[in-house]
């Protein structure tokens, strides 16, 4: 098999800086394989094959053809190891989104909204831009699976593959949309139910989708005969706000949560809010308290930090029609359960607070080893540590102190190693 020349002493190619460079808005050449990104920076990945190592705050993104927003392809600091990217030079990039909005939530769908006249005003700076989606959700035409269409012979639950709504260039709304997703349940080999994870947004009105429930490739009955079930879906949600796209994150904000979104147009009662990517940049103790039996240090970490919304807290197990699934960074559809996000897996803070000789928590800032990554404001949690063991009931806090987390942004850097062609 033909391949690149290799052998002892023949290494990977050095980073290239070609001349003339950066003509006509082309992606930059990289004279080094280490590249720093300040908060809010994004760099396109030049054409070719690359091995990419992301920092703790940067993410790999591709330009989603369904709605024209940049969508996360890998998660900062969670997906360890090299990322292999075969780039065309324009549709893949690396983004440091800390301090920036990266998506939005639909808190109330409202009514009587019209796509062409609905706009989103931003208060709080940064220069971010937004686009609301009106209508275009999918719904089953009947509340339950019709017996005549429920199929037979399934050994495990089959799969339903929804078509994506048309992209911005061909969609009648001029915006695009968000694909619907969901899953089947079976009983005695037939499809007994279907549950939406996301009802989607931006599907053309008046369209009906008749979709077959395709056998899972691991189904033990796949070779013995399965009668396919059929589910029928129609487009609903006319006049409702069904999604919100962050079309440009703008510059990072010094106070990440100081931003509000306001809908304007023909409709009423609809509300949306931003999802902010942020990290902890400072910690401080306000007040005086002591940690019983604490002699070495206090572990400061966090819980929460998921996007905040006006409805019930998103969870893997359920939600209501106004609990956003926030499946995609930059693109969010209402409907279904939350907690399935590709970039909403928060990473907790890891910091140390000094304990004095008498167990007093030292005032001032702590030592931050990892500021974490959040999409809402987390809650601080403290535990005493003695001889390397986190104390239980005996390591209680006496007195009252408040722990204040300063939220903000961080610079980061990435490693991009070109591969030989």
N, C-alpha and C positions, 0 to 999 in steps of 0.2 A: 504494500500500500504506500502510495506516495505521501510524503509529509515534509515538514520543515527539516532542514539539515540540523543534525544534533549529534552529540557525542562528547567525549571527554574534552573539556576546555572550551566547548561551544555553549555559551550561556544564552539567556534570554536577551532580546534586543534592548539596548539602552533607550531611555525616553528620548523623543525626537522633538526638535524645534526646527521646522522647515522654513525655507525662505523662498518667496515672500510668504508671510504668515498673516492669518486672520483677514483674508480678503472677503469682501461681500457678506459680512456677518457670519462667516463660517465658524464652526467650533474652534476653540483655542487649541493650539499645539501645547504639549506639556514638556518643558525642558527638564522636569524632574518628576519622579514618580510619587513624591509627597506633595500634596496640595492642601493648603489651609482654607477653611471656609468660616467666615464670620457668621454670626446669626443672621438669617435671612438670605444668605448667599446660596446660589444654585449654579452648577456648572454642567453644561452638556457634555456627554461622553463622546469623544471623537470617534469617527468611523473606525471599525476594526474589532479585534478580539481583545478582551481585557480580563485580568484578574483584579478584583476590587476588594479591599479591606476597608470597611466603614469604621468610623470612630464611634464614640458612645452616643452621639446626638444626631449624626447624619443618617439619611435614608436614601435608598435607591428608588427612583420613580420612573414611570413611563407615562407618555401622553395618551390618555384614554380616548380612543376614537368614538366612544358612545356619547360622551358629553364634553369632551375637550378640556378636561381638567387633568392635572398631574396626580397620578395615583401611586400609592406606595407599593413597591414590589418586594421590599424586605424591611425588616423592623430594626431600628437602631439598637445595637448592643444585645439583642435577643438572638438573632440568627448568627451564630459564631462561624468563623471560617471564611474562606474566600468566596466571593460571588463572581461567577463567570458571566460576562456580558458580551454578546455579539451586537455591537451598536451600529446603527445606520448614520449616526452623527447628529441626529436632531430629535429623536423621539425617546431618548433615555437621558436621565440626568441624575446628579447627586444633589441633595438639598439639606441644608441645616435649617430646620423650621422652628427652632426654639425662639420664643418670644413672638411668634407669628400665628395668626389664625390658619388652621389647616382644614377646616370643614365647618359645617353648621348643623344645627338641630332645628327640627320643626316642633315647636312647643304647642301650637294650636293651629289647626288646619284652616279655620275660618270658612267663609263662603263668599260666593259672587266674584271671586278673583278672575281676572282675564290675563292670559299670558303676555300679550303684547304691551299692556299698560302697567304691569306689576314691576316695581323697582324696589331695591333695598338701599336705604341710606345708612351710612356708617358714622357713628359718633365715637371719637376716641383716637383718631389719628391712625397713622401707619400706611394709609393709601390703599388698603385692601379693597377688592371689588368682588361683587356678589351677584348671583343670578338665582331667582326663585323659579321653581318648576310648579306649574299649575295643572292639576288633573293627571290623567293617564295612569292610574293605578289598575292593577288586575284583581279580579274577584271571581270566584267560582260561580257559575250560573245557577247552581243549586247549593243549598246549605250542606247537603250530604252527597256522597258519591252515589250516582244512580246505579241500581242493582244491575241493570242490563249492560252497563259499561264498566263493571268492576273487575273484569278479567277473571282468570283462574290459573291455579298451578304455581303461583309464586312461592318460593321457599324462603326468601328474605324480601324486605320491602324494596320495590322497584324505585327507579329514579325518574324525575321529570325535568327535562331541560327546556327552560324558557328561552325563546329568542330575545335578544336585546332590542330595546326600542331603537328606531332609526337614529343615526348620528345627526349632529347639528346641520350638516349640509343638505340632508334630505328629509329631515323631520319637519312636519308642518309647523311646529312651535319654534323652529329656528334655534333651538337650544340643545336638543338631545334628550337624554333621560338616564334612568337608573334601572338596571335589569332586575326583574323579580326573581325570587328564589323561594324554594319550599321543599317539603318532603312528604312522602306517603307513609301510611301505616297499613298493615295487612291483618286479616283475620281469616283463618282457614283457607289460605291461599288466594284470597281475593283482596282487592284494595278496599279498605274500610273507611279511610279518611285521608285528608290532605291538610297540611298546616303550612301557612306562609311564614317564612322568616322575614322576607321583605316583599311588600306588594308592588314594589317598583314605582316608577314615575316616568311620565313622558311618552307613554304608549298612545298611538293615534286613536282618537275617539271613534266609536262605531266599528271597531275591529273585534273579531271573535277569534280566539285561539283554541283549536282542538288538538290536544297534545296526548300522545301515547305515553303510558307508564312503562319505560323500558327496563328489562330485567337487569339486575345487578350482575356484572360479570362473574361474581363469586357465588351466584345463586346455584345451589346443588341441583335444581330442576331445569337448568337452562337447556339441557340436551334431551329432556324427556317430554317436553311439550308444555308451553306456557301460552295462554290466551291473554293478549295484551289488553289492559284496561285503558280507557280513554277518559280524560278530564277536559271539560270545556270551561274556558275563562272569557270573561268580557271585561271591557274597560269601564272603570267607574271613577269617582272622585272629581267630577267636573266642578270647577269653581273653587276647589280646595287647594291649599298649598300642600303639595305632596313631596317636595324636596327642596334643598337649597345647595347651590354649588359655590365654593370659593374659587373664583376664576383667577384671582391674583392675590397672594398672601400679603403683598406690600412689605414695608420695612418693619423690623422687629420693634415691639413696644417696650419702653422702659418699665411700664406697669402692665404686664400681659393681660390682665383681666379687666382693664379699663377700656372696654370697647362694647358698644351696643349696636344692634341691627334693628332697623325700623322699616316695616313694609309700607309701601305707598301704592295706591292704585284704586281700582273700582271696588274692591272687596272690603270686608270687615272682619274683625276678630282674629285674624291670623297673626301669629307671633313666631319669630325665629331668633336664634341666638348662636353665637360663634363657638367653635371648639378651638381652644388655644393650646398650642404646644409650648410647654414650659418646663423649667427645672428649678430646683432650689439653689439659690446663689448665696444665701446667708441664713444663719439661725441666731436667735438671741433668747436669753432668759430674762423675763420681767418678774420681779418679786424675789422672795427668799424662801427656799424650802430645803429640806435635807432628805437624803436617801438612806434609809436604815440599812446598816451593814454594807453599804457601798464604800469600797476602798480604792478601787482602781480607776473606773471610768463609768460613764453612763452611755448606753447605746441609744442613739436617737434615730428613729426610722419613721415610716409613715404608713398609713392605710388610706385607701380611697385614691382620689385624684382622677377619676373618670369624668367624662363630660357631664356638666350639670344641666338638667332640664326641668321643666315645670311639672312633668308627669311623674309617675312612679319611677323609682330607681331601676335602670335597666338590669336585667339579670338573664342568665342562661335559660332559666326555667319558664319565663313568661313575661308578660307585659300587657299593655293595652294598645289601642289604635294610635295613641299619641306618644308611645314610647319608641323613639327612633332606633332603628337597627344599627345606625352608623357603621354600615358595613365597609364603606370605602372612605378613606381620607379625601376630603374635598367634595364628596358626594354622599348625601344622606337621604334616605327615604323613610317616611313614617310607616308604621305598621309592623306587627310582629314583635318578637322578643329582641332585646338588646344584648350586648355583650359578645357579639361575634366579630368584632372589628379586626381588621388586618393591621392597624397601627394604633389600636387603643389598648394594648396590653401595657399598663403602666409599670414602670420600674421603680421600686421604692428607694427613698433616700437612705444613704448609709453615712452617718455622722457620729462623732464622739463629743460628748460634753465632759469636761473635767470635774471630778469630785474632790473637794478639799478633804483635809485630814479628819474633819468632824462629820463628813458626809454631806457638806453643803454643796449644792449645785453651783458651779461657778457662773457668774453673770458674764454677759458679753457673747461673742460669737463662738460657735463650736468649730471643730475641724471637720470639714466636709470631704469625705473620700469619694463619694459618688452622689451627685445631686439628684439622680433619678430622672425619670421622664414622665410627664403628666399631661393630661388633657382637661384637667379641672384642678381646683385647689385641694391638696391632700390634707389629712389631719395628722399632726405629729403624735408619735407614740414613744415613750421613754421606758427603759428598763435598766435596773442596776446591774453591774457586772462586778463580780469578785472572784479572783483567782481563775479567771477565764470561764466562769460559769454564770449564766444569766440567773439571777436570784428569783425565786418564786414569791410565796406569801411573805417571807421575811424581808424581802427587798422592797418594801413599800415606801412611797413618797410621803413625807410628813410636812405639813404646811402647804401654802399655795404659791405656785409660780405659773406664769404663762409662757409657753414656748411660741415664739413668733417665727414663721418661715417667710423669708423674702423670696418671692418668685421672680424669675427673669430668664435670661438667655445665656448661652455659652458659646464660645468659639470651638471649633473642632477641626480635625484634619483627617484626610483619607489617603490611602495608598492605592495608586492605579498603575498596575504593571502591564505594559503592552506585551502581547504574545506575538511570536514570529508568524508571518503569513506564509 
